[in-house]
Amino acid sequence: MDHSYFVYLLASRRHGTLYCGVTNSLLRRVFEHKTRQVPGFTVKYRVDRLVWYEPHEDINEAISREKRIKRWRRQWKVELIEAANPDWSDLYPALGGTDPATLAPENLRNW
């Protein structure tokens, strides 16, 4: 069975704070960032806009790519984002992501 993995970049806003991560469920993980379910960097700096992602079939390849991107200069990350998403639009809704604002608070606990 093939698994999909994703390397992704989140931003707080256009040209704002950036975060790079890897996951096997892009929609779930971005939802977790948007609902501030995991304390840490993205919660502290309000980084929850999905501005770039890249699918991988192999987890080791995805992790390696994430580590490389994390070491990149900021300008290289900006160029990567702007090559695919020049307006820094949030890609999450277009992927079918659930808008956290539409869920009742009691439903958020189940995510």
DRENTISE-877463 format. One line per 3 residues: number of its first residue (from 0); their letters; for each residue x, y, z of N, C-alpha, C. Coordinates in steps of 0.02 Angstrom, whole numbers, always signed. Atoms other than C-alpha are relative to their C-alpha. Layout:
NUM = A = X/Y/Z/X/Y/Z/X/Y/Z | ...
// end
This chain:
0 = MDH = +42/-60/+0/+0/+0/+0/+44/+63/+0 | -38/-63/+4/+67/+171/-50/-27/+51/+50 | +19/-53/-47/+66/+309/+78/+22/+66/-30
3 = SYF = -19/-67/+21/+70/+493/+42/+25/+39/+60 | -28/-43/-51/+176/+611/+142/+8/+69/-30 | -3/-68/+25/+187/+798/+129/+50/+41/+40
6 = VYL = -41/-52/-30/+318/+929/+164/-39/+64/-13 | +42/-59/+8/+232/+1095/+193/+31/+60/+33 | -20/-63/-30/+262/+1276/+232/-63/+38/+21
9 = LAS = +53/-42/-26/+147/+1381/+340/+28/+70/+9 | -20/-69/-12/+152/+1570/+356/-51/+33/+45 | +47/-39/-42/+76/+1692/+480/-39/+49/-43
12 = RRH = +29/-47/+48/+39/+1811/+335/+49/+4/-58 | -46/-10/+56/+118/+1864/+170/+67/+27/+27 | -68/-19/-22/+306/+1876/+203/+7/+0/+76
15 = GTL = -3/+3/-73/+273/+1836/+386/+44/-57/+24 | -37/+55/-32/+341/+1703/+502/-15/-65/-38 | +7/+63/+36/+371/+1534/+417/+12/-59/+45
18 = YCG = -10/+64/-35/+359/+1356/+479/+0/-55/-52 | -5/+58/+46/+411/+1197/+387/-13/-63/+40 | +15/+63/-34/+341/+1027/+432/-9/-57/-50
21 = VTN = +14/+60/+41/+308/+851/+369/-56/-38/+34 | +58/+35/-27/+151/+747/+389/-24/-53/-49 | +31/+49/+44/+56/+598/+321/-73/+17/-13
24 = SLL = +69/-23/+10/-110/+692/+328/-1/+76/+0 | -8/-72/+6/-97/+869/+263/-61/+38/+28 | +60/-36/-24/-278/+922/+297/-6/-4/+76
27 = RRV = +4/+7/-73/-277/+851/+474/+52/+44/+34 | -54/-37/-33/-110/+930/+516/-11/+75/-3 | +12/-72/+6/-154/+1102/+449/-59/+20/+45
30 = FEH = +56/-13/-45/-320/+1093/+543/+25/+5/+72 | -28/-3/-67/-221/+1057/+702/+36/+67/+12 | -34/-66/-6/-115/+1213/+669/-52/+55/+6
33 = KTR = +51/-53/+0/-269/+1319/+633/-39/+3/+65 | +37/+2/-63/-355/+1263/+793/+45/+1/+61 | -49/-7/-53/-196/+1281/+895/-1/-58/+50
36 = QVP = +4/+60/-42/-204/+1103/+959/+67/-23/+27 | -66/+22/-22/-17/+1077/+974/+40/+61/+22 | -37/-58/-25/+73/+1202/+1086/+70/+3/-31
39 = GFT = -67/-7/+26/+235/+1272/+1020/+6/+60/-46 | -18/-55/+44/+306/+1382/+884/-60/+28/-38 | +54/-25/+43/+153/+1392/+770/-55/+33/+41
42 = VKY = +49/-32/-43/+37/+1435/+914/+27/+67/+24 | -30/-61/-26/+156/+1564/+987/+1/+56/-52 | -7/-51/+52/+180/+1653/+820/-60/+2/-48
45 = RVD = +62/+1/+40/+4/+1618/+749/+14/-16/-73 | -18/+22/+67/+71/+1526/+598/-48/-56/-21 | +49/+51/+19/-72/+1434/+514/-25/+4/-72
48 = RLV = +21/-6/+70/-86/+1484/+330/+43/-47/-43 | -35/+47/+44/-39/+1340/+213/+17/+35/-65 | -19/-37/+60/+61/+1426/+76/+38/-41/-52
51 = WYE = -37/+44/+46/+158/+1281/-2/+0/-70/+28 | -8/+70/-21/+162/+1092/+2/+26/-41/-59 | -30/+44/+50/+246/+950/-90/-13/-72/+22
54 = PHE = +13/+70/-17/+188/+768/-93/+62/-44/-11 | -53/+50/+7/+309/+622/-71/-30/-69/+13 | +23/+68/-11/+282/+435/-80/+39/-34/+56
57 = DIN = -44/+31/-49/+426/+392/+36/+11/+46/+60 | -6/-41/-60/+431/+454/+216/+72/+25/+10 | -69/-21/-9/+621/+458/+219/+18/+57/-47
60 = EAI = -10/-54/+48/+623/+566/+63/-32/+65/+25 | +35/-59/-26/+495/+684/+141/+37/+31/+59 | -37/-26/-58/+592/+699/+304/+65/+33/-22
63 = SRE = -63/-28/+26/+754/+730/+209/-13/+68/-32 | +18/-63/+33/+670/+867/+105/-17/+53/+53 | +17/-47/-53/+597/+948/+261/+63/+26/+35
66 = KRI = -62/-21/-33/+767/+951/+345/+41/+47/-43 | -36/-45/+46/+847/+1028/+190/-32/+69/-2 | +35/-65/+3/+714/+1164/+178/+9/+39/+64
69 = KRW = -9/-35/-64/+731/+1204/+363/+68/+33/+4 | -68/-29/-1/+916/+1239/+334/+8/+57/-51 | -4/-51/+52/+880/+1353/+185/-2/+71/+29
72 = RRQ = +8/-70/-16/+898/+1540/+191/-73/+19/-10 | +70/-22/+5/+733/+1629/+214/-19/+19/-71 | +16/-22/+68/+741/+1706/+39/-14/-60/-46
75 = WKV = +13/+59/+42/+749/+1532/-40/-69/-28/+14 | +67/+23/-18/+592/+1482/+55/-53/+46/-31 | +46/-48/+30/+505/+1641/-3/-6/-13/-75
78 = ELI = +1/+13/+72/+554/+1603/-183/-36/-66/-16 | +35/+63/+10/+490/+1424/-166/-76/+11/+4 | +71/-15/-8/+322/+1488/-104/-26/+40/-59
81 = EAA = +25/-46/+52/+306/+1627/-232/+1/-30/-70 | +0/+34/+66/+348/+1512/-379/-66/-35/-12 | +62/+37/+6/+189/+1414/-344/-61/+39/+24
84 = NPD = +55/-35/-33/+85/+1537/-243/+20/+73/+11 | -26/-68/-5/+134/+1717/-281/-39/+46/+47 | +40/-42/-45/-8/+1790/-178/+0/-23/+72
87 = WSD = -3/+28/-66/+30/+1683/-26/-70/-18/+25 | +69/+20/-18/-151/+1623/-27/+3/-61/+45 | +6/+60/-43/-204/+1496/+104/-28/-56/-45
90 = LYP = +19/+55/+44/-211/+1333/+5/-46/-50/+33 | +40/+48/-38/-304/+1239/+141/-73/-5/-23 | +70/+6/+21/-483/+1284/+88/-8/-34/-69
93 = ALG = +4/+28/+67/-451/+1237/-94/+13/-76/+0 | -12/+72/-7/-393/+1064/-36/-59/-35/+33 | +58/+29/-32/-560/+1038/+49/+3/+1/+75
96 = GTD = -8/-3/-72/-505/+1082/+224/-61/+29/+35 | +56/-24/-41/-637/+1109/+358/+17/+66/+32 | -10/-65/-32/-653/+1288/+415/-15/-7/+74
99 = PAT = +11/+9/-72/-630/+1281/+604/-56/+45/+27 | +52/-46/-24/-750/+1429/+623/-70/-30/-9 | +66/+29/+12/-894/+1320/+560/-16/-56/+49
102 = LAP = +10/+54/-48/-872/+1191/+698/-18/+26/+69 | +17/-17/-69/-952/+1200/+868/+60/-17/+45 | -58/+13/-44/-823/+1208/+1010/+5/-72/+24
105 = ENL = -3/+69/-23/-871/+1035/+1071/+27/-47/-53 | -26/+41/+55/-827/+964/+899/+75/+6/-7 | -72/-11/+6/-652/+1036/+907/+39/-49/+45
108 = RNW = -34/+46/-45/-608/+920/+1052/+11/-68/-33 | -5/+65/+32/-632/+770/+938/+53/-3/-54 | -49/+0/+54/-499/+824/+814/+68/-14/+27
// end
